Amino acid sequence: MEIEAFHEHEGDHHRVHFNEDSDTFGHDADIIIHPLNDTHINVHLGFLQIRHRYEVSFVFHSKETTGPLAVRNQNPPNLNLRVTDLNPVEGIHGGPEIPYRITIELFAYKEKLLREQIVLEACGNSIFTITLVLHARVLGKGKGTPFLKSGIHCIGQEMEEEESEYSDWQGFE
């Protein structure tokens, strides 16, 4: 980042000029996909807010030899994470890898570090799996509103039980 200071002769004014290349949001605004190997991929989502539901969409790559991917059924199912769409990306070729776009619905149910995983398997070969590990920092109530990364959209907020308008309390008689 380059900072320049100017001194004007007509008055004693100082100005600071920031280069356009020093945009701090540009490189940090995308979801970070970090493959550990052919079968494990870390996905860093940045900051989320507690008790909010998000739609998250990103692209990852899989070996071409694995065939089409599908979500492996979990028993019991994860109530905080649901895959809503998983398809190969048309028109993009990554060499020996196939790019896939995945869309998930994620509920930020706890404060601090949230770590959830999705296991995908090849349709023709259930032995081959890819594990996507989602990482997020979840801000607690009253800790601020996070700047969401590209591909993440808040789709709802769930109230806490004590904030609910429905209660067992009958009131005074």
N, CA, C and O of each residue as an XYZ file, in Angstrom:
692
protein
N       0.853     -1.167      0.000
C       0.000      0.000      0.000
C       0.894      1.224      0.000
O       1.863      1.299      0.755
N       0.568      2.166     -0.838
C       1.358      3.370     -0.966
C       0.552      4.552     -0.438
O      -0.594      4.761     -0.836
N       1.160      5.320      0.460
C       0.506      6.501      1.021
C       1.364      7.707      0.656
O       2.582      7.708      0.838
N       0.694      8.732      0.135
C       1.406      9.947     -0.236
C       0.822     11.116      0.548
O      -0.397     11.218      0.691
N       1.671     11.988      1.049
C       1.210     13.198      1.735
C       1.576     14.406      0.870
O       2.672     14.470      0.314
N       0.658     15.353      0.763
C       0.881     16.546     -0.044
C       0.858     17.777      0.854
O       0.077     17.846      1.804
N       1.704     18.734      0.555
C       1.685     20.011      1.242
C       1.399     21.085      0.205
O       2.159     21.243     -0.750
N       0.329     21.813      0.380
C      -0.038     22.857     -0.574
C       0.529     24.194     -0.117
O       0.492     24.517      1.070
N       1.053     24.971     -1.062
C       1.678     26.252     -0.746
C       0.660     27.324     -0.411
O       0.961     28.227      0.369
N      -0.549     27.251     -0.982
C      -1.534     28.311     -0.777
C      -2.056     28.336      0.642
O      -2.373     29.407      1.160
N      -2.151     27.231      1.258
C      -2.620     27.147      2.637
C      -1.801     26.079      3.330
O      -0.919     25.473      2.721
N      -2.078     25.853      4.556
C      -1.348     24.832      5.286
C      -2.190     23.565      5.399
O      -2.407     23.053      6.497
N      -2.667     23.060      4.251
C      -3.529     21.878      4.220
C      -2.702     20.635      3.918
O      -1.794     20.670      3.088
N      -3.015     19.564      4.579
C      -2.369     18.280      4.326
C      -3.425     17.299      3.835
O      -4.542     17.253      4.349
N      -3.051     16.527      2.843
C      -3.959     15.496      2.331
C      -3.211     14.177      2.273
O      -2.006     14.149      2.024
N      -3.929     13.079      2.504
C      -3.372     11.743      2.359
C      -4.087     11.086      1.198
O      -5.315     11.107      1.118
N      -3.307     10.500      0.294
C      -3.866      9.853     -0.890
C      -3.567      8.359     -0.817
O      -2.413      7.966     -0.647
N      -4.613      7.515     -0.946
C      -4.445      6.068     -0.970
C      -4.584      5.589     -2.398
O      -5.519      5.979     -3.098
N      -3.667      4.751     -2.836
C      -3.762      4.154     -4.162
C      -5.019      3.306     -4.258
O      -5.474      2.759     -3.254
N      -5.584      3.191     -5.451
C      -6.765      2.362     -5.659
C      -6.451      0.890     -5.449
O      -7.351      0.103     -5.156
N      -5.179      0.503     -5.595
C      -4.780     -0.888     -5.398
C      -4.842     -1.312     -3.940
O      -4.734     -2.504     -3.655
N      -5.010     -0.393     -3.016
C      -4.973     -0.724     -1.598
C      -6.347     -1.055     -1.032
O      -6.566     -0.911      0.171
N      -7.271     -1.494     -1.871
C      -8.601     -1.889     -1.425
C      -8.483     -3.075     -0.477
O      -8.087     -4.162     -0.898
N      -8.819     -2.883      0.792
C      -8.651     -3.942      1.782
C      -9.735     -4.991      1.702
O      -9.559     -6.083      2.243
N     -10.853     -4.709      1.049
C     -11.918     -5.695      0.965
C     -11.750     -6.610     -0.233
O     -12.309     -7.707     -0.231
N     -11.015     -6.216     -1.243
C     -10.911     -6.966     -2.479
C     -10.401     -8.381     -2.311
O     -11.019     -9.315     -2.822
N      -9.294     -8.571     -1.612
C      -8.722     -9.905     -1.485
C      -9.355    -10.706     -0.360
O      -9.201    -11.927     -0.334
N     -10.043    -10.088      0.547
C     -10.590    -10.763      1.716
C     -12.083    -11.022      1.597
O     -12.673    -11.607      2.505
N     -12.710    -10.604      0.503
C     -14.161    -10.688      0.391
C     -14.652    -12.029     -0.132
O     -15.858    -12.273     -0.140
N     -13.752    -12.907     -0.571
C     -14.160    -14.190     -1.123
C     -14.007    -15.306     -0.102
O     -13.150    -15.250      0.779
N     -14.847    -16.313     -0.236
C     -14.715    -17.523      0.569
C     -13.383    -18.171      0.194
O     -13.058    -18.271     -0.989
N     -12.622    -18.604      1.174
C     -11.308    -19.190      0.918
C     -11.439    -20.704      0.869
O     -11.853    -21.335      1.842
N     -11.082    -21.283     -0.277
C     -11.103    -22.725     -0.491
C      -9.661    -23.209     -0.412
O      -8.817    -22.781     -1.200
N      -9.375    -24.100      0.536
C      -8.004    -24.569      0.737
C      -7.969    -26.101      0.718
O      -8.216    -26.735      1.744
N      -7.661    -26.704     -0.449
C      -7.585    -28.170     -0.510
C      -6.376    -28.677      0.280
O      -5.257    -28.204      0.084
N      -6.610    -29.637      1.169
C      -5.507    -30.255      1.898
C      -4.896    -31.389      1.077
O      -3.682    -31.593      1.083
N      -5.765    -32.127      0.367
C      -5.347    -33.201     -0.528
C      -6.520    -33.496     -1.464
O      -7.420    -32.665     -1.588
N      -6.532    -34.640     -2.117
C      -7.605    -34.970     -3.069
C      -8.943    -35.227     -2.392
O      -9.985    -35.167     -3.046
N      -8.933    -35.512     -1.087
C     -10.176    -35.909     -0.422
C     -10.633    -34.977      0.697
O     -11.741    -35.145      1.205
N      -9.828    -34.012      1.093
C     -10.211    -33.078      2.159
C      -9.994    -31.637      1.700
O      -8.920    -31.279      1.216
N     -11.035    -30.817      1.862
C     -10.972    -29.409      1.463
C     -11.476    -28.558      2.621
O     -12.593    -28.752      3.100
N     -10.655    -27.618      3.067
C     -11.083    -26.651      4.078
C     -11.726    -25.464      3.380
O     -11.217    -24.972      2.373
N     -12.857    -25.004      3.927
C     -13.590    -23.873      3.373
C     -13.745    -22.856      4.500
O     -14.415    -23.127      5.496
N     -13.125    -21.683      4.343
C     -13.161    -20.648      5.373
C     -14.207    -19.593      4.995
O     -14.084    -18.904      3.982
N     -15.241    -19.489      5.840
C     -16.383    -18.623      5.550
C     -16.274    -17.236      6.172
O     -17.079    -16.362      5.850
N     -15.318    -17.012      7.041
C     -15.184    -15.708      7.686
C     -16.102    -15.598      8.889
O     -16.338    -16.581      9.592
N     -16.622    -14.392      9.126
C     -17.446    -14.117     10.302
C     -18.934    -14.249      9.988
O     -19.405    -13.793      8.946
N     -19.659    -14.876     10.902
C     -21.113    -14.993     10.838
C     -21.674    -14.510     12.166
O     -20.917    -14.201     13.086
N     -22.990    -14.445     12.273
C     -23.627    -13.961     13.499
C     -24.479    -15.079     14.097
O     -25.161    -15.810     13.378
N     -24.430    -15.197     15.410
C     -25.130    -16.278     16.090
C     -26.637    -16.218     15.847
O     -27.230    -15.143     15.759
N     -27.237    -17.400     15.741
C     -28.673    -17.613     15.557
C     -29.180    -17.061     14.226
O     -30.364    -16.750     14.095
N     -28.287    -16.937     13.233
C     -28.659    -16.517     11.886
C     -28.494    -17.710     10.944
O     -27.618    -18.553     11.136
N     -29.341    -17.765      9.936
C     -29.308    -18.817      8.925
C     -28.760    -18.196      7.642
O     -29.166    -17.105      7.241
N     -27.830    -18.910      7.005
C     -27.141    -18.387      5.823
C     -27.263    -19.349      4.646
O     -27.313    -20.567      4.819
N     -27.310    -18.771      3.442
C     -27.150    -19.539      2.222
C     -25.724    -19.281      1.752
O     -25.319    -18.134      1.564
N     -24.973    -20.354      1.567
C     -23.563    -20.266      1.204
C     -23.366    -21.004     -0.111
O     -23.790    -22.150     -0.256
N     -22.717    -20.339     -1.078
C     -22.485    -20.936     -2.384
C     -21.027    -20.699     -2.781
O     -20.526    -19.578     -2.699
N     -20.350    -21.776     -3.213
C     -18.956    -21.664     -3.633
C     -18.626    -22.787     -4.608
O     -19.398    -23.730     -4.777
N     -17.458    -22.667     -5.248
C     -16.998    -23.649     -6.228
C     -15.754    -24.343     -5.674
O     -14.850    -23.697     -5.143
N     -15.726    -25.673     -5.807
C     -14.547    -26.460     -5.450
C     -14.260    -27.416     -6.606
O     -15.090    -27.565     -7.503
N     -13.095    -28.063     -6.593
C     -12.700    -28.957     -7.685
C     -12.562    -30.394     -7.194
O     -12.139    -30.641     -6.065
N     -12.930    -31.341     -8.068
C     -12.829    -32.768     -7.782
C     -12.122    -33.453     -8.946
O     -12.182    -32.989    -10.084
N     -11.454    -34.559     -8.645
C     -10.796    -35.334     -9.702
C     -11.812    -35.768    -10.748
O     -12.931    -36.159    -10.414
N     -11.422    -35.698    -12.002
C     -12.326    -36.052    -13.102
C     -12.667    -37.545    -13.101
O     -13.745    -37.925    -13.560
N     -11.791    -38.377    -12.608
C     -11.989    -39.826    -12.652
C     -13.007    -40.332    -11.623
O     -13.368    -41.508    -11.650
N     -13.465    -39.482    -10.735
C     -14.358    -39.939     -9.669
C     -15.798    -40.075    -10.117
O     -16.571    -40.762     -9.450
N     -16.191    -39.459    -11.206
C     -17.591    -39.479    -11.631
C     -18.383    -38.417    -10.889
O     -17.829    -37.683    -10.072
N     -19.689    -38.332    -11.173
C     -20.523    -37.317    -10.525
C     -20.546    -37.484     -9.004
O     -20.463    -38.599     -8.489
N     -20.658    -36.370     -8.304
C     -20.679    -36.392     -6.844
C     -22.098    -36.242     -6.315
O     -22.942    -35.599     -6.938
N     -22.349    -36.844     -5.157
C     -23.627    -36.710     -4.457
C     -23.336    -36.607     -2.963
O     -22.261    -36.999     -2.509
N     -24.283    -36.084     -2.207
C     -24.128    -35.935     -0.766
C     -24.348    -37.289     -0.106
O     -25.347    -37.961     -0.366
N     -23.418    -37.682      0.743
C     -23.572    -38.932      1.496
C     -24.578    -38.697      2.621
O     -24.494    -37.706      3.346
N     -25.520    -39.612      2.755
C     -26.520    -39.503      3.818
C     -25.863    -39.654      5.179
O     -25.019    -40.525      5.386
N     -26.268    -38.786      6.107
C     -25.764    -38.849      7.462
C     -26.846    -39.426      8.359
O     -28.029    -39.123      8.196
N     -26.440    -40.247      9.295
C     -27.387    -40.781     10.257
C     -26.801    -40.597     11.648
O     -25.845    -41.298     11.982
N     -27.302    -39.721     12.456
C     -28.474    -38.864     12.263
C     -28.138    -37.670     11.369
O     -26.970    -37.299     11.248
N     -29.143    -37.070     10.747
C     -28.903    -35.910      9.882
C     -28.455    -34.692     10.689
O     -28.820    -34.530     11.854
N     -27.657    -33.842     10.045
C     -27.188    -32.610     10.672
C     -28.270    -31.546     10.512
O     -28.578    -31.141      9.391
N     -28.846    -31.093     11.618
C     -29.931    -30.108     11.571
C     -29.440    -28.685     11.314
O     -30.243    -27.800     11.021
N     -28.131    -28.456     11.418
C     -27.565    -27.116     11.247
C     -26.964    -26.898      9.865
O     -26.516    -25.795      9.553
N     -26.950    -27.932      9.039
C     -26.312    -27.855      7.734
C     -27.084    -28.719      6.746
O     -27.367    -29.887      7.011
N     -27.422    -28.124      5.597
C     -28.177    -28.854      4.586
C     -27.682    -28.424      3.205
O     -27.600    -27.230      2.917
N     -27.352    -29.400      2.347
C     -26.947    -29.116      0.974
C     -28.212    -28.948      0.147
O     -29.043    -29.853      0.089
N     -28.361    -27.788     -0.496
C     -29.550    -27.523     -1.307
C     -29.294    -27.702     -2.796
O     -30.237    -27.885     -3.567
N     -28.004    -27.652     -3.221
C     -27.689    -27.806     -4.638
C     -26.234    -28.227     -4.785
O     -25.358    -27.727     -4.079
N     -25.981    -29.155     -5.713
C     -24.631    -29.613     -6.022
C     -24.602    -30.023     -7.487
O     -25.217    -31.016     -7.875
N     -23.879    -29.248     -8.303
C     -23.821    -29.502     -9.745
C     -22.458    -29.140    -10.306
O     -21.803    -28.224     -9.810
N     -22.020    -29.870    -11.359
C     -20.799    -29.455    -12.050
C     -21.018    -28.090    -12.707
O     -22.122    -27.777    -13.154
N     -19.970    -27.295    -12.757
C     -20.046    -25.975    -13.373
C     -19.798    -26.130    -14.861
O     -18.763    -26.653    -15.274
N     -20.749    -25.674    -15.666
C     -20.632    -25.761    -17.127
C     -19.687    -24.680    -17.634
O     -19.680    -23.559    -17.125
N     -18.889    -25.026    -18.642
C     -18.058    -24.037    -19.321
C     -16.727    -23.758    -18.660
O     -15.906    -23.036    -19.225
N     -16.480    -24.315    -17.462
C     -15.189    -24.121    -16.801
C     -14.514    -25.482    -16.724
O     -15.089    -26.447    -16.219
N     -13.279    -25.549    -17.234
C     -12.535    -26.801    -17.165
C     -11.241    -26.539    -16.434
O     -10.470    -25.659    -16.816
N     -11.003    -27.297    -15.387
C      -9.805    -27.132    -14.583
C      -8.767    -28.194    -14.863
O      -8.108    -28.660    -13.933
N      -8.596    -28.592    -16.106
C      -7.639    -29.633    -16.452
C      -8.198    -30.990    -16.051
O      -9.296    -31.353    -16.472
N      -7.451    -31.753    -15.235
C      -7.928    -33.084    -14.840
C      -8.974    -33.034    -13.730
O      -9.354    -34.078    -13.198
N      -9.441    -31.855    -13.377
C     -10.419    -31.712    -12.304
C     -11.717    -31.118    -12.829
O     -11.724    -30.362    -13.800
N     -12.817    -31.473    -12.168
C     -14.132    -30.938    -12.513
C     -14.540    -29.944    -11.439
O     -14.542    -30.290    -10.257
N     -14.889    -28.707    -11.818
C     -15.381    -27.757    -10.817
C     -16.853    -28.042    -10.493
O     -17.658    -28.292    -11.390
N     -17.184    -28.001     -9.222
C     -18.558    -28.168     -8.743
C     -18.975    -26.928     -7.987
O     -18.188    -26.350     -7.238
N     -20.221    -26.520     -8.186
C     -20.806    -25.442     -7.385
C     -21.728    -26.108     -6.374
O     -22.607    -26.894     -6.731
N     -21.510    -25.778     -5.112
C     -22.342    -26.307     -4.041
C     -23.029    -25.151     -3.338
O     -22.416    -24.112     -3.092
N     -24.299    -25.331     -3.015
C     -25.056    -24.341     -2.242
C     -25.570    -25.053     -1.006
O     -26.176    -26.121     -1.090
N     -25.319    -24.447      0.137
C     -25.740    -25.040      1.400
C     -26.525    -24.028      2.219
O     -26.435    -22.820      1.998
N     -27.283    -24.537      3.152
C     -27.962    -23.707      4.147
C     -27.295    -24.030      5.480
O     -27.254    -25.188      5.895
N     -26.778    -23.009      6.143
C     -26.009    -23.183      7.376
C     -26.618    -22.342      8.482
O     -26.916    -21.164      8.286
N     -26.802    -22.955      9.650
C     -27.308    -22.245     10.820
C     -26.161    -22.065     11.806
O     -25.542    -23.042     12.230
N     -25.875    -20.802     12.176
C     -24.813    -20.489     13.133
C     -25.406    -20.642     14.543
O     -25.943    -19.686     15.104
N     -25.303    -21.834     15.098
C     -25.982    -22.181     16.336
C     -25.155    -21.945     17.587
O     -25.695    -21.949     18.693
N     -23.848    -21.739     17.428
C     -23.011    -21.510     18.607
C     -22.006    -20.402     18.355
O     -21.628    -20.124     17.217
N     -21.585    -19.780     19.436
C     -20.645    -18.671     19.380
C     -19.215    -19.187     19.220
O     -18.932    -20.350     19.511
N     -18.330    -18.328     18.763
C     -16.903    -18.566     18.550
C     -16.666    -19.419     17.315
O     -17.213    -19.111     16.255
N     -15.867    -20.486     17.412
C     -15.497    -21.256     16.225
C     -16.572    -22.286     15.888
O     -16.948    -23.109     16.723
N     -17.059    -22.225     14.649
C     -18.041    -23.176     14.139
C     -17.347    -24.024     13.086
O     -16.728    -23.497     12.162
N     -17.451    -25.331     13.226
C     -16.813    -26.256     12.278
C     -17.826    -27.340     11.945
O     -18.245    -28.104     12.814
N     -18.214    -27.397     10.680
C     -19.169    -28.395     10.186
C     -18.560    -29.072      8.974
O     -17.710    -28.494      8.295
N     -18.990    -30.296      8.699
C     -18.448    -30.975      7.523
C     -19.540    -31.613      6.695
O     -20.595    -32.008      7.192
N     -19.239    -31.696      5.393
C     -20.113    -32.320      4.408
C     -19.284    -33.415      3.741
O     -18.161    -33.172      3.300
N     -19.839    -34.608      3.672
C     -19.151    -35.704      2.992
C     -19.875    -35.971      1.678
O     -21.075    -36.242      1.653
N     -19.112    -35.887      0.584
C     -19.638    -36.154     -0.757
C     -19.017    -37.456     -1.242
O     -17.865    -37.756     -0.927
N     -19.777    -38.228     -2.007
C     -19.234    -39.464     -2.551
C     -19.497    -39.545     -4.048
O     -20.456    -38.972     -4.566
N     -18.616    -40.277     -4.726
C     -18.783    -40.486     -6.162
C     -19.957    -41.432     -6.374
O     -20.063    -42.455     -5.697
N     -20.839    -41.093     -7.312
C     -22.036    -41.908     -7.571
C     -21.677    -43.322     -8.014
O     -22.356    -44.272     -7.625
N     -20.638    -43.482     -8.809
C     -20.261    -44.797     -9.299
C     -19.292    -45.534     -8.394
O     -19.013    -46.712     -8.615
N     -18.765    -44.844     -7.359
C     -17.751    -45.442     -6.498
C     -17.892    -44.862     -5.097
O     -17.282    -43.838     -4.790
N     -18.687    -45.501     -4.244
C     -18.953    -44.951     -2.908
C     -17.737    -45.005     -1.995
O     -17.764    -44.455     -0.893
N     -16.660    -45.668     -2.444
C     -15.431    -45.689     -1.655
C     -14.738    -44.331     -1.730
O     -14.129    -43.887     -0.756
N     -14.830    -43.668     -2.893
C     -14.197    -42.353     -3.053
C     -15.091    -41.278     -2.439
O     -16.248    -41.129     -2.834
N     -14.560    -40.538     -1.484
C     -15.312    -39.445     -0.852
C     -14.475    -38.176     -0.849
O     -13.245    -38.214     -0.905
N     -15.173    -37.061     -0.781
C     -14.555    -35.748     -0.573
C     -15.217    -35.154      0.660
O     -16.443    -35.119      0.756
N     -14.410    -34.691      1.595
C     -14.931    -34.072      2.804
C     -14.674    -32.575      2.743
O     -13.526    -32.135      2.672
N     -15.746    -31.798      2.770
C     -15.649    -30.340      2.840
C     -15.801    -29.955      4.300
O     -16.823    -30.260      4.914
N     -14.805    -29.293      4.864
C     -14.860    -28.859      6.253
C     -15.059    -27.348      6.255
O     -14.187    -26.599      5.815
N     -16.217    -26.903      6.755
C     -16.562    -25.487      6.791
C     -16.110    -24.895      8.117
O     -16.404    -25.436      9.184
N     -15.390    -23.775      8.039
C     -14.912    -23.082      9.231
C     -15.484    -21.672      9.236
O     -15.465    -20.990      8.211
N     -15.997    -21.228     10.392
C     -16.502    -19.861     10.516
C     -16.290    -19.381     11.944
O     -16.275    -20.179     12.881
N     -16.128    -18.098     12.101
C     -16.111    -17.452     13.415
C     -17.492    -16.849     13.615
O     -17.962    -16.076     12.780
N     -18.137    -17.195     14.705
C     -19.501    -16.740     14.952
C     -19.494    -15.699     16.068
O     -19.051    -15.968     17.185
N     -19.991    -14.509     15.748
C     -20.088    -13.422     16.716
C     -21.326    -13.609     17.575
O     -22.397    -13.940     17.066
N     -21.182    -13.399     18.872
C     -22.302    -13.523     19.792
C     -23.238    -12.334     19.713
O     -22.978    -11.359     19.008
N     -24.338    -12.435     20.455
C     -25.336    -11.367     20.479
C     -24.706    -10.078     21.022
O     -24.050    -10.082     22.063
N     -24.921     -8.983     20.297
C     -24.385     -7.693     20.707
C     -22.921     -7.488     20.376
O     -22.334     -6.496     20.810
N     -22.311     -8.386     19.623
C     -20.885     -8.279     19.277
C     -20.657     -7.646     17.920
O     -19.515     -7.568     17.468
N     -21.723     -7.186     17.249
C     -21.564     -6.531     15.960
C     -22.177     -7.321     14.827
O     -22.638     -8.450     14.995
N     -22.168     -6.687     13.660
C     -22.690     -7.309     12.447
C     -21.521     -7.563     11.501
O     -20.826     -6.618     11.126
N     -21.288     -8.812     11.107
C     -20.125     -9.110     10.265
C     -20.319     -8.694      8.818
O     -21.444     -8.631      8.321
N     -19.216     -8.412      8.153
C     -19.184     -8.176      6.713
C     -19.118     -9.551      6.065
O     -18.109    -10.244      6.190
N     -20.188     -9.957      5.367
C     -20.259    -11.295      4.789
C     -19.431    -11.388      3.515
O     -19.383    -10.448      2.722
N     -18.790    -12.518      3.330
C     -17.985    -12.752      2.131
C     -18.889    -12.982      0.925
O     -20.067    -13.304      1.081
N     -18.341    -12.817     -0.273
C     -19.079    -13.074     -1.512
C     -19.541    -14.524     -1.514
O     -18.768    -15.428     -1.197
N     -20.803    -14.746     -1.871
C     -21.351    -16.092     -1.895
C     -22.092    -16.468     -0.627
O     -22.653    -17.561     -0.544
N     -22.105    -15.571      0.380
C     -22.815    -15.839      1.632
C     -23.913    -14.798      1.786
O     -23.662    -13.596      1.695
N     -25.133    -15.272      2.019
C     -26.274    -14.377      2.192
C     -27.070    -14.801      3.416
O     -27.347    -15.986      3.606
N     -27.436    -13.829      4.247
C     -28.279    -14.115      5.412
C     -29.703    -14.322      4.911
O     -30.246    -13.470      4.208
N     -30.311    -15.452      5.272
C     -31.673    -15.738      4.817
C     -32.664    -15.780      5.974
O     -33.852    -16.021      5.758
N     -32.197    -15.549      7.197
C     -33.126    -15.524      8.318
C     -32.420    -15.457      9.648
O     -31.212    -15.665      9.758
N     -33.213    -15.159     10.654
C     -32.714    -15.077     12.024
C     -33.714    -15.792     12.914
O     -34.922    -15.604     12.769
N     -33.226    -16.603     13.826
C     -34.098    -17.305     14.752
C     -33.984    -16.659     16.121
O     -32.892    -16.328     16.584
N     -35.125    -16.489     16.753
C     -35.156    -15.853     18.063
C     -34.741    -16.857     19.129
O     -34.929    -18.064     18.979
N     -34.171    -16.331     20.209
C     -33.859    -17.183     21.351
C     -35.150    -17.468     22.094
O     -36.130    -16.738     21.942
N     -35.160    -18.524     22.897
C     -36.388    -18.929     23.580
C     -36.940    -17.836     24.483
O     -38.154    -17.639     24.526
N     -36.079    -17.116     25.209
C     -36.599    -16.081     26.108
C     -37.133    -14.875     25.347
O     -37.891    -14.083     25.909
N     -36.751    -14.718     24.069
C     -37.260    -13.625     23.256
C     -38.553    -13.992     22.538
O     -39.200    -13.133     21.940
N     -38.926    -15.256     22.597
C     -40.087    -15.732     21.867
C     -41.367    -15.149     22.439
O     -41.489    -14.962     23.650
N     -42.322    -14.864     21.561
C     -43.610    -14.341     22.018
C     -44.492    -15.454     22.572
O     -45.505    -15.190     23.219
N     -44.104    -16.686     22.317
C     -44.852    -17.826     22.835
C     -44.216    -18.272     24.140
O     -43.002    -18.464     24.204
N     -45.021    -18.440     25.177
C     -44.502    -18.789     26.481
C     -45.515    -19.638     27.227
O     -46.715    -19.579     26.958
N     -45.015    -20.426     28.167
C     -45.901    -21.226     29.021
C     -46.515    -20.378     30.125
O     -47.494    -20.789     30.749
N     -45.956    -19.207     30.372
C     -46.423    -18.368     31.470
C     -47.817    -17.852     31.182
O     -48.056    -17.281     30.118
N     -48.743    -18.042     32.111
C     -50.136    -17.676     31.920
C     -50.420    -16.235     32.327
O     -51.477    -15.703     31.988
N     -49.517    -15.601     33.034
C     -49.735    -14.219     33.461
C     -50.397    -14.150     34.828
O     -50.702    -15.176     35.435
N     -50.621    -12.914     35.310
C     -51.266    -12.729     36.621
C     -52.770    -12.849     36.489
O     -53.358    -12.457     35.481
N     -53.382    -13.401     37.529
C     -54.848    -13.500     37.530
C     -55.418    -12.703     38.655
O     -56.636    -12.659     38.826
